[in-house]
Amino acid sequence: MTSQLFEPGVQETLDLVGIFVFALSGGLLAVRKNLDIFGIAVLAEVTALGGGVFRDLIIGAVPPAAFQNMGYFLDPLAATLVVFFLHPEVQRINRTVQLLDAAGLGLFCVAGTAKAHDYGLGVVASVALGMATAVGGGVARDLLANELPSLLRWDRALYAVPALVGSAIVAGLITVHHLTAVTGTFAALSAFVLRMLALRYDWRAPRAWHRGSASPEGEGDGG
């Protein structure tokens, strides 16, 4: 099995950190939408766990990991309380939240790709599910909040593309039988660095060739 790249205690700690930060982003959107504490909790849970649950259901790893480890389920509830009481402070450290979110993106795309491969999926399918693990929760969050998913918006810095790159590196490493804790960390760091550079330099995916810029509705779709 390749999906467990690190020692179990280290892996679980990394998972919990990533889940917590993803949950913060879901909770903050709920606050901006003026939802009550139940709504904040729902968006926090969905954002944090949605991608992993989707992956596990697709590959037949049931019940999903999120429902086997109570810590994974309770972690977003802790983030809910943080956002509920301290959302102005969380907003003020948005840069730190973005940094940790990028780290979670890198970790989850690596773990998702490796786990999909462990369950017998081919290279392309494993890459797709690795990316889905990293970004699926955010898509579900935005849909529940009645917003166009962020990863489809051209006016947002690249998000899915870094996850895709990280997943592709993992798939390549698996193909040549060199996926280890060290090389897996390199893949996660590649996704992390690309995401941070996209935020720093406002990198965006290209829109349709020769597309006009007159339509304001279109000011928002890319990866």
C-alpha positions, -999 to +999 in steps of 0.1 A: +000+000+000+014+034-009-013+058+004+002+058+040+034+077+032+042+088+067+041+072+102+005+069+112+007+095+140+024+120+116-001+113+088-031+118+111-016+151+125-011+164+089-046+153+080-061+171+110-043+203+102-054+202+066-090+194+076-090+222+102-078+249+077-102+238+050-130+239+076-120+275+085-125+285+048-159+269+048-169+286+080-158+320+068-179+317+037-209+308+059-203+339+080-201+361+048-234+345+038-249+354+072-257+318+081-264+306+116-241+283+136-256+252+121-249+266+086-214+274+096-209+239+109-223+223+077-201+244+054-171+237+076-177+199+075-184+198+038-154+218+029-130+198+051-143+163+043-162+165+010-132+157-013-121+127+007-156+113+011-162+117-027-129+099-034-137+070-010-172+065-024-158+064-059-131+038-051-153+018-028-135+025+005-166+025+026-174+037+051-152+067+041-122+075+063-140+106+076-166+084+093-141+060+108-120+085+126-140+106+150-112+132+151-117+139+114-154+146+121-149+167+152-120+187+138-143+209+116-166+214+146-137+230+164-130+252+134-167+261+135-164+274+170-133+294+162-150+310+132-182+316+152-165+335+180-134+348+163-142+354+126-129+390+125-095+378+139-095+348+114-102+372+086-072+394+097-048+365+094-061+355+060-026+353+046-017+326+071-050+307+064-041+308+027-007+294+034-020+266+055-048+260+029-021+256+002-002+231+024-035+211+029-040+212-009-006+197-015-010+170+012-045+160+001-038+157-036-008+135-028-027+112-004-057+111-026-038+100-057-019+073-038-051+060-022-069+059-055-040+039-071-040+015-041-076+007-049-067-003-085-074+028-105-052+037-135-029+067-137-054+091-152-082+082-129-059+083-099-047+118-108-083+130-113-093+116-079-062+131-062-072+165-075-108+159-065-097+150-030-080+184-027-106+206-043-139+187-040-148+201-006-144+236-018-167+229-048-194+214-025-190+244-002-196+269-030-225+250-044-242+248-011-236+285-006-252+292-041-219+305-056-200+296-087-173+273-075-140+292-069-119+268-090-141+276-121-137+314-117-112+332-139-109+360-114-093+337-088-057+326-086-050+290-098-062+264-073-071+232-092-040+234-114-015+231-085-035+201-072-034+186-106+004+191-109+009+175-074-013+146-084+005+141-117+039+140-100+026+113-076+012+093-104+046+095-122+064+085-090+041+055-086+047+045-122+084+043-117+081+028-083+097+057-064+068+070-043+082+074-007+077+098+022+105+119+007+093+120-029+057+123-018+067+154+003+083+168-028+051+164-048+031+180-020+056+209-019+054+213-056+016+219-054+021+241-023+047+263-040+027+266-072-004+277-053+016+302-033+032+316-065-003+318-081-015+339-051+016+361-051+016+369-088-022+364-094-017+336-119-049+326-136-059+300-162-065+314-197-100+321-210-114+312-244-091+322-273-099+358-286-127+361-261-140+396-257-141+412-222-173+431-225-195+407-206-192+412-168-208+378-160-178+361-176-153+378-153-149+347-134-141+313-147-108+293-147-088+269-127 
